[in-house]
Amino acid sequence: MRVTKALEKALWKKLREFAEWNGVVSQRPLVPGSPPGAFRLPRQDSYVGFCKEGRKKMKYQYKEMPESMSGTYGEFAKNFGFDWKEFIMGIPTPMFLVTTYKSNGQPNATMQSWAGFTSANHGGGYYVILCSVNKRGHLYQSLNEKKVAVLNFMSSDLYEACMKTIQNNQFEADEITSSGLTAEKASWVEAPMVAECFMNLECRYLWEKEIVPGDDHVMICLEVVGGHIEKDYMEDMFGDKGVLYNVHYPINPEDVKEKGCDYVAALRKVNQSYEY
Ligand SMILES: Cc1cc2nc3c(=O)[nH]c(=O)nc-3n(C[C@H](O)[C@H](O)[C@H](O)COP(=O)(O)O)c2cc1C
């Protein structure tokens, strides 16, 4: 069959309608030389599901690292222990400063974010799993020695001071004071806590486990023994001045930018859930 200009135009129109219907229209030409208004065709491996309105939506699928991420930080970060999937499928995690005493008696402070919180033991305890603690860091060392720690939650205006603890990480240093923060003794465990943080959770070490045997990071479970909460935060500790979240270098593999960054985020309530 001879493809006339008119037939070609009609085909492009039909394909465009199909692409629009699937919500996959691209602003930039994807195939060199493609006509103006060209669109991204659904990939072979794409899954078409249904959105709320009943219209089909296209979903990208990623099982192997997309070629577009080659040579970017998303690939390079493997050297720091991060899998490429984290940058495409990352879920924000709460950010806090874990404080302990080092074996020389100096306060240690470690930014932590890969973590989750839950009740367990039939409602008999509140626990935190630090999902990925570096075995070579001071936190791991001091937690294993002292078996206690404090989790300090900072508001956004304290973020920079808390981040300074990463630079002031010398073994001899009081990492809290040298970062412009105030170290206080915790009430129930032998650990320092940060006075300026709006919430301090005193914890005791329960157990640790490697996610994959032989890994250089471990999962550590702590039990929350008790907590201190600043008066102004009693009603609500979320929102702009509340608990911070770490958004780790998001990458859109369909439109990889030359540079990216991490973000610090806060929660916004969107729906009321149950009332009881
Ligand atoms: C936002 C943020 C979150 C972090 N989360 C973790 C974490 O979950 N696990 C970890 O091992 N290191 C984490 N780090 C890196 C440590 O804070 C950093 O390596 C620190 O210097 C280690 O201190 P330490 O040797 O006193 O334990 C994080 C850093 C930042 C900035």
The ligand as a MOL file (V3000), in Angstrom:
LIG
                    3D

  0  0  0     0  0            999 V3000
M  V30 BEGIN CTAB
M  V30 COUNTS 31 33 0 0 0
M  V30 BEGIN ATOM
M  V30 1 C 19.1010 13.5210 56.0690 0
M  V30 2 C 20.1370 12.4940 56.4040 0
M  V30 3 C 19.7640 11.2240 56.7690 0
M  V30 4 C 20.7060 10.2480 57.0670 0
M  V30 5 N 20.2870 8.9990 57.3990 0
M  V30 6 C 21.1930 8.0380 57.6580 0
M  V30 7 C 20.7520 6.7220 57.9870 0
M  V30 8 O 19.5570 6.4170 58.0330 0
M  V30 9 N 21.7200 5.8030 58.2420 0
M  V30 10 C 23.0570 6.0920 58.2100 0
M  V30 11 O 23.8830 5.2220 58.4760 0
M  V30 12 N 23.4860 7.3430 57.9080 0
M  V30 13 C 22.5850 8.3090 57.6400 0
M  V30 14 N 23.0120 9.5680 57.3190 0
M  V30 15 C 24.4640 9.8550 57.3050 0
M  V30 16 C 25.0200 10.0990 58.7070 0
M  V30 17 O 24.2750 11.0600 59.3910 0
M  V30 18 C 26.4620 10.5890 58.6220 0
M  V30 19 O 27.2370 9.6540 57.9350 0
M  V30 20 C 27.0660 10.8700 59.9770 0
M  V30 21 O 28.2340 11.6420 59.8250 0
M  V30 22 C 27.4210 9.6230 60.7710 0
M  V30 23 O 27.7440 10.0450 62.0800 0
M  V30 24 P 28.3580 9.0840 63.2030 0
M  V30 25 O 29.6610 8.5610 62.6850 0
M  V30 26 O 28.5210 10.0050 64.3800 0
M  V30 27 O 27.3780 7.9870 63.4650 0
M  V30 28 C 22.0760 10.5700 57.0240 0
M  V30 29 C 22.4740 11.8520 56.6670 0
M  V30 30 C 21.5200 12.8060 56.3650 0
M  V30 31 C 21.9630 14.1760 55.9720 0
M  V30 END ATOM
M  V30 BEGIN BOND
M  V30 1 1 1 2
M  V30 2 1 2 3
M  V30 3 2 2 30
M  V30 4 2 3 4
M  V30 5 1 4 5
M  V30 6 1 4 28
M  V30 7 2 5 6
M  V30 8 1 6 7
M  V30 9 1 6 13
M  V30 10 2 7 8
M  V30 11 1 7 9
M  V30 12 1 9 10
M  V30 13 2 10 11
M  V30 14 1 10 12
M  V30 15 2 12 13
M  V30 16 1 13 14
M  V30 17 1 14 15
M  V30 18 1 14 28
M  V30 19 1 15 16
M  V30 20 1 16 17
M  V30 21 1 16 18
M  V30 22 1 18 19
M  V30 23 1 18 20
M  V30 24 1 20 21
M  V30 25 1 20 22
M  V30 26 1 22 23
M  V30 27 1 23 24
M  V30 28 2 24 25
M  V30 29 1 24 26
M  V30 30 1 24 27
M  V30 31 2 28 29
M  V30 32 1 29 30
M  V30 33 1 30 31
M  V30 END BOND
M  V30 END CTAB
M  END
